[in-house]
Amino acid sequence: MGGVSTPGGNGMDVDLNVVPFIDLLSSLVLFLLLGAVWVQISSMKASVEGRGPAAVAASSTPPKRVEVQVTPDGYKLKWPKGAGNRPAAVAKKQGQWDVAGLGAVVKAAVTDGKVDSGAVSATDAAPYGELVTAIDVIKDAGATTVAISTE
């Protein structure tokens, strides 16, 4: 509490309650910080590509991306066209996630040049930790970019 009094004692003595002012100030600072973070997160990087037929041809090339879905039974894989005969799934081994098997399959595709990026999604029943592990495995296999797919 803040107090106000005048010299001489003949004035009015008042106690100011500054707690609501401090609460309001801290709330405003909190909104300022959150707003600054959300503006930074929601910003998009935009680049201007060169004009002409070369730019159109480069943008029409489909990405060579493997899509990995984490399920309670293991990993389901969806390969891009032209990736060859690759396994459609990496099942669990003895109840454990076959992380080494997933890494070997993706690394072989990256080494062959059939895959350059990955997208990972998970079913509702799959643990979140396995989604993160799959992202790490694809990145360690040599993929340039790895994304989380929400579809």
Summary of the structure (lengths in Angstrom):
residues: 151
radius of gyration: 28.2
end to end distance: 54.7
largest distance: 95.6
contacts: 351
relative contact order: 0.12
helix: 38%
strand: 22%
